Amino acid sequence: MAQAVRFYETGGPEVLRWEEVEVGEPGPGEVRIRHEAVGLNFADTYFRSGLYPAALPAGMGVEAAGVIVAVGPGVDGFQPGDRVTYTGSPLGAYSTERVMPAEHLIGLPDEIGFDTAAAMTMRGLTTAYLLRRIHPLRAGDTVLLHAAAGGVGLIFLQWAKLLGLTVIGTVSSEEKAEIARAHGCDHVVIYTREDVAARVRELTDGAGVPVVYDSIGKTTFETSLDALSRRGLLVCFGTASGPTPPINAMQLAVKGSLFVTRPALADYIADPAERAELAGELFAHVAAGRIRIEINQRYKLSDAVRAHRDLESGRSIGSSVFTL
């Protein structure tokens, strides 16, 4: 028997249950994987709360790294003993072992540890598509990034430096401001005591920025629009404070012919070739030490309730993982 976190109803962290589960053998196109580390992402709370629908009862989590222990019929490119990582697969990553479709797996280089992979696969691939697919950024561009000291934020800051970008980052405290600066943030705005849009205008000689990357959602939407330059792009890639408000098309025109997009990682890694390209670029940066993945919180899988409470309280800094 394996162990897993499951939930039978939506709600707060208390709905998560630690249980023994029967894993079974892999069927056609599937593998059985033994997890070595599991990722903890804010998106996990969306499934648990019901913001993202899931058929109940359900497992929890969409990111982990481990070793393949069995391969089902028709699986090409993987065999027992292979080191792999994944993100975006069916719910169930909060487990010691699982059976899952092989199509979601990404081969993990020996130079990258399991904990590192679990801490960065979703965040790193998210950063990859944000910086390499959404907008044709050029060296010298200035962008605004909300939650600069978060898991995506710390990877984004380092990758942005490699691309020659200037980043204005928002954080909630001086402690997080110091962390953001240490990872390459050029200008830090503490949103609890500063007017973010006004500060962005000041830093850009009144022009605003061509792109805002917003993972917060409800509470930052208006500020993000006000920080954009004429014909600027707001990238709403998360909803930590709640869903993004309905978009008023006339408001976009009045504020400077603005654009808004709400991308999802799944649509940028659906093509295996594109997923391999983005993952290859990410892994190369991490393996060479150009991007550091720092794990600031570690939990046991049986402590999932506490982990979710910490995540939603804003106490977490950078990446978090479950270690097995």
VEXDREN-2710 file (C-alpha; in Angstrom, 1 decimal):
% VEXDREN-2710
k/r/px/py/pz
1/MET/0.0/0.0/0.0
2/ALA/1.1/3.6/-0.7
3/GLN/0.0/6.7/1.2
4/ALA/-1.7/9.7/-0.4
5/VAL/-3.5/13.0/0.5
6/ARG/-7.1/13.0/-0.7
7/PHE/-10.2/15.2/-0.3
8/TYR/-13.9/14.2/-0.4
9/GLU/-15.4/17.7/-0.2
10/THR/-14.2/21.2/-1.1
11/GLY/-13.3/23.7/1.6
12/GLY/-10.4/24.8/3.8
13/PRO/-7.2/22.9/4.5
14/GLU/-9.0/20.7/7.0
15/VAL/-10.7/18.8/4.2
16/LEU/-7.4/17.1/3.3
17/ARG/-7.0/13.5/4.5
18/TRP/-3.9/11.3/4.8
19/GLU/-4.8/7.8/3.7
20/GLU/-3.4/4.4/2.6
21/VAL/-4.3/3.8/-1.1
22/GLU/-4.0/0.9/-3.5
23/VAL/-1.8/1.9/-6.5
24/GLY/-2.1/-1.0/-8.9
25/GLU/-0.1/-1.8/-12.0
26/PRO/0.2/0.6/-15.0
27/GLY/-2.1/0.0/-18.0
28/PRO/-1.4/0.9/-21.6
29/GLY/0.5/4.2/-21.9
30/GLU/1.0/4.4/-18.2
31/VAL/3.8/4.2/-15.7
32/ARG/4.1/3.6/-12.0
33/ILE/6.3/6.2/-10.3
34/ARG/7.8/6.3/-6.8
35/HIS/7.9/9.9/-5.7
36/GLU/11.1/11.3/-4.1
37/ALA/9.7/14.8/-3.7
38/VAL/6.4/16.6/-4.3
39/GLY/5.7/20.2/-5.2
40/LEU/3.5/22.5/-3.2
41/ASN/1.8/25.1/-5.4
42/PHE/-0.8/27.8/-4.8
43/ALA/-2.9/26.2/-7.6
44/ASP/-3.3/23.2/-5.3
45/THR/-5.5/25.4/-3.0
46/TYR/-7.7/26.3/-6.0
47/PHE/-8.7/22.6/-6.4
48/ARG/-9.1/22.1/-2.7
49/SER/-11.4/25.1/-2.3
50/GLY/-13.4/24.4/-5.4
51/LEU/-12.3/27.3/-7.5
52/TYR/-10.9/24.8/-10.0
53/PRO/-13.5/22.0/-10.4
54/ALA/-12.5/18.4/-9.7
55/ALA/-14.5/15.2/-9.6
56/LEU/-14.7/14.0/-5.9
57/PRO/-13.2/12.2/-4.2
58/ALA/-9.9/13.3/-5.6
59/GLY/-6.2/13.2/-5.0
60/MET/-4.2/16.4/-4.5
61/GLY/-1.3/18.0/-6.3
62/VAL/0.0/18.2/-9.9
63/GLU/3.8/18.2/-9.5
64/ALA/6.4/15.7/-8.4
65/ALA/9.7/14.1/-9.2
66/GLY/10.8/10.5/-8.7
67/VAL/11.8/7.2/-10.3
68/ILE/9.8/5.0/-12.6
69/VAL/9.3/1.5/-11.1
70/ALA/7.1/-0.1/-13.7
71/VAL/6.0/0.6/-17.3
72/GLY/2.8/-0.4/-19.0
73/PRO/2.3/-1.6/-22.6
74/GLY/2.9/0.9/-25.4
75/VAL/5.1/3.3/-23.4
76/ASP/8.0/4.6/-25.5
77/GLY/10.9/6.6/-24.2
78/PHE/10.8/5.6/-20.6
79/GLN/11.8/2.5/-18.6
80/PRO/12.1/1.4/-15.0
81/GLY/14.8/3.3/-13.2
82/ASP/14.4/6.5/-15.2
83/ARG/14.5/9.8/-13.2
84/VAL/11.5/12.0/-14.1
85/THR/9.6/15.0/-13.2
86/TYR/6.1/16.3/-14.2
87/THR/3.6/19.0/-13.7
88/GLY/0.0/19.5/-14.9
89/SER/-0.9/15.8/-14.9
90/PRO/-4.2/14.5/-13.3
91/LEU/-4.5/15.3/-9.6
92/GLY/-2.7/12.8/-7.3
93/ALA/0.9/14.1/-6.9
94/TYR/0.5/14.2/-3.1
95/SER/1.4/10.5/-2.8
96/THR/4.3/8.2/-2.2
97/GLU/3.6/6.2/-5.4
98/ARG/1.1/6.5/-8.2
99/VAL/0.1/5.3/-11.7
100/MET/-0.1/8.0/-14.3
101/PRO/0.0/8.6/-18.1
102/ALA/3.6/8.6/-19.4
103/GLU/2.8/11.4/-21.7
104/HIS/3.1/14.0/-18.9
105/LEU/6.6/13.0/-17.8
106/ILE/9.8/14.9/-18.5
107/GLY/13.1/13.2/-18.2
108/LEU/15.2/14.6/-15.3
109/PRO/18.9/15.2/-15.8
110/ASP/21.2/13.6/-13.2
111/GLU/22.6/17.1/-12.4
112/ILE/19.2/18.2/-10.9
113/GLY/18.1/16.7/-7.6
114/PHE/14.5/15.5/-7.0
115/ASP/13.8/18.2/-4.4
116/THR/15.0/20.9/-6.8
117/ALA/12.8/19.4/-9.6
118/ALA/9.7/19.3/-7.4
119/ALA/10.3/22.9/-6.4
120/MET/10.8/24.2/-9.9
121/THR/9.0/22.2/-12.6
122/MET/5.7/24.1/-12.5
123/ARG/7.3/27.4/-11.4
124/GLY/10.1/27.1/-13.8
125/LEU/8.0/26.2/-16.8
126/THR/5.6/29.0/-15.9
127/THR/8.5/31.4/-15.9
128/ALA/9.7/29.9/-19.2
129/TYR/6.5/30.6/-21.1
130/LEU/6.0/34.0/-19.4
131/LEU/9.4/35.2/-20.5
132/ARG/9.9/33.2/-23.7
133/ARG/6.4/32.9/-25.3
134/ILE/4.0/35.6/-24.2
135/HIS/5.6/38.9/-25.4
136/PRO/8.6/39.7/-27.6
137/LEU/10.7/41.1/-24.8
138/ARG/14.0/42.9/-25.6
139/ALA/17.1/43.6/-23.5
140/GLY/16.5/46.9/-21.8
141/ASP/12.8/46.5/-21.4
142/THR/11.3/47.3/-18.0
143/VAL/8.5/45.1/-16.6
144/LEU/6.4/44.9/-13.5
145/LEU/6.2/41.6/-11.5
146/HIS/3.8/41.1/-8.6
147/ALA/4.8/38.7/-5.8
148/ALA/8.4/39.1/-6.6
149/ALA/9.5/37.0/-3.6
150/GLY/7.3/34.1/-4.5
151/GLY/8.2/30.8/-6.0
152/VAL/7.7/32.0/-9.6
153/GLY/9.0/35.4/-8.7
154/LEU/12.5/34.3/-7.6
155/ILE/13.0/32.2/-10.7
156/PHE/11.6/35.0/-12.9
157/LEU/14.0/37.6/-11.4
158/GLN/17.0/35.5/-12.2
159/TRP/15.9/34.6/-15.7
160/ALA/15.0/38.2/-16.4
161/LYS/18.6/39.2/-15.6
162/LEU/19.9/36.7/-18.2
163/LEU/17.6/38.4/-20.8
164/GLY/18.8/41.9/-19.9
165/LEU/15.4/43.1/-18.5
166/THR/14.8/45.6/-15.7
167/VAL/12.3/44.3/-13.2
168/ILE/10.1/46.4/-10.8
169/GLY/8.8/43.9/-8.2
170/THR/6.1/44.2/-5.6
171/VAL/6.3/42.5/-2.2
172/SER/4.5/42.8/1.1
173/SER/7.3/43.4/3.6
174/GLU/10.9/44.6/4.0
175/GLU/12.0/41.0/4.6
176/LYS/10.6/39.9/1.2
177/ALA/12.1/43.1/-0.4
178/GLU/15.6/42.0/0.7
179/ILE/15.0/38.6/-0.8
180/ALA/13.8/40.0/-4.1
181/ARG/16.8/42.4/-4.3
182/ALA/19.2/39.5/-3.6
183/HIS/17.7/37.6/-6.6
184/GLY/18.1/40.5/-9.1
185/CYS/15.0/42.7/-8.6
186/ASP/16.1/46.2/-9.7
187/HIS/13.3/48.2/-8.0
188/VAL/11.2/46.8/-5.1
189/VAL/7.9/48.3/-4.2
190/ILE/6.3/47.4/-0.9
191/TYR/2.7/47.5/-1.8
192/THR/1.4/47.7/1.8
193/ARG/2.8/51.2/2.1
194/GLU/3.4/52.5/-1.4
195/ASP/1.2/53.3/-4.4
196/VAL/2.4/50.7/-6.9
197/ALA/1.2/52.4/-10.1
198/ALA/2.5/55.8/-9.0
199/ARG/5.9/54.3/-8.2
200/VAL/6.0/52.6/-11.6
201/ARG/5.3/55.9/-13.3
202/GLU/8.0/57.5/-11.3
203/LEU/10.5/54.9/-12.2
204/THR/9.6/55.0/-15.9
205/ASP/9.5/58.8/-16.4
206/GLY/5.7/58.6/-16.6
207/ALA/5.5/56.1/-19.4
208/GLY/4.6/53.0/-17.5
209/VAL/5.8/49.4/-18.4
210/PRO/5.0/47.5/-21.6
211/VAL/4.2/44.3/-19.6
212/VAL/2.8/43.6/-16.2
213/TYR/3.0/40.0/-14.8
214/ASP/0.2/39.6/-12.2
215/SER/-0.3/36.3/-10.3
216/ILE/-2.5/38.0/-7.6
217/GLY/-5.7/38.8/-9.5
218/LYS/-8.6/40.5/-7.8
219/THR/-6.8/43.0/-5.6
220/THR/-4.1/44.0/-8.1
221/PHE/-6.0/44.1/-11.4
222/GLU/-6.7/47.9/-11.4
223/THR/-3.2/48.7/-10.2
224/SER/-1.7/46.6/-12.9
225/LEU/-3.7/48.3/-15.7
226/ASP/-2.7/51.7/-14.3
227/ALA/1.0/50.7/-14.4
228/LEU/0.9/49.9/-18.1
229/SER/2.3/52.1/-20.9
230/ARG/0.2/52.8/-24.0
231/ARG/-0.7/49.5/-25.8
232/GLY/0.8/47.6/-22.9
233/LEU/0.0/44.0/-22.0
234/LEU/-1.4/42.7/-18.7
235/VAL/-0.6/39.0/-18.1
236/CYS/-2.9/37.6/-15.5
237/PHE/-1.4/34.2/-14.7
238/GLY/-2.7/33.7/-11.2
239/THR/-5.5/34.5/-8.8
240/ALA/-4.0/34.4/-5.3
241/SER/-6.4/37.1/-4.0
242/GLY/-9.4/35.9/-5.9
243/PRO/-10.6/35.8/-9.5
244/THR/-9.7/38.6/-11.9
245/PRO/-12.6/41.0/-12.2
246/PRO/-14.7/41.1/-15.4
247/ILE/-12.9/43.1/-18.1
248/ASN/-14.5/46.4/-19.4
249/ALA/-13.3/46.7/-23.0
250/MET/-13.9/50.5/-23.0
251/GLN/-11.7/50.8/-19.9
252/LEU/-8.9/49.2/-21.8
253/ALA/-9.3/51.8/-24.6
254/VAL/-9.4/54.8/-22.2
255/LYS/-6.3/53.6/-20.4
256/GLY/-4.2/53.4/-23.6
257/SER/-5.5/50.7/-25.9
258/LEU/-4.4/48.0/-23.5
259/PHE/-4.3/44.2/-23.9
260/VAL/-5.1/41.6/-21.3
261/THR/-4.4/37.8/-21.5
262/ARG/-5.1/35.0/-19.0
263/PRO/-2.7/32.2/-20.0
264/ALA/-2.5/28.7/-18.5
265/LEU/0.6/26.6/-18.3
266/ALA/-1.2/23.6/-19.8
267/ASP/-1.6/25.4/-23.1
268/TYR/2.1/26.1/-23.3
269/ILE/3.3/22.6/-22.6
270/ALA/0.6/20.7/-24.4
271/ASP/2.8/20.2/-27.5
272/PRO/5.6/17.7/-26.4
273/ALA/8.2/19.4/-28.6
274/GLU/7.5/22.9/-27.1
275/ARG/7.4/21.4/-23.6
276/ALA/10.8/19.7/-24.2
277/GLU/12.2/23.0/-25.5
278/LEU/11.1/25.1/-22.6
279/ALA/12.2/22.4/-20.1
280/GLY/15.5/22.1/-21.8
281/GLU/16.2/25.8/-21.5
282/LEU/15.1/25.8/-17.8
283/PHE/17.2/22.7/-16.9
284/ALA/20.2/24.1/-18.7
285/HIS/20.1/27.3/-16.7
286/VAL/19.6/25.4/-13.4
287/ALA/22.3/22.8/-14.0
288/ALA/24.8/25.5/-14.9
289/GLY/24.0/27.5/-11.8
290/ARG/22.7/30.5/-13.7
291/ILE/19.3/30.1/-11.9
292/ARG/19.3/29.0/-8.3
293/ILE/16.3/27.1/-6.9
294/GLU/16.0/27.8/-3.2
295/ILE/13.7/25.7/-1.1
296/ASN/12.6/27.7/1.9
297/GLN/9.9/25.4/3.3
298/ARG/9.9/21.6/3.6
299/TYR/7.0/19.5/4.8
300/LYS/6.1/15.9/5.3
301/LEU/3.2/14.8/3.0
302/SER/1.2/14.0/6.2
303/ASP/1.5/17.7/7.1
304/ALA/-0.4/18.9/4.0
305/VAL/-3.0/20.7/6.1
306/ARG/-0.3/22.8/7.8
307/ALA/1.4/23.4/4.5
308/HIS/-1.8/24.7/2.9
309/ARG/-2.4/27.0/5.9
310/ASP/1.1/28.4/5.6
311/LEU/0.8/28.9/1.9
312/GLU/-2.5/30.8/2.1
313/SER/-1.4/32.9/5.0
314/GLY/1.4/34.5/3.0
315/ARG/4.1/33.2/5.3
316/SER/5.8/31.2/2.6
317/ILE/8.8/32.6/0.8
318/GLY/10.0/31.2/-2.5
319/SER/9.5/27.5/-3.2
320/SER/8.0/24.8/-0.9
321/VAL/8.2/21.0/-1.3
322/PHE/7.1/17.8/0.4
323/THR/10.0/15.5/1.0
324/LEU/9.5/11.7/1.2
END
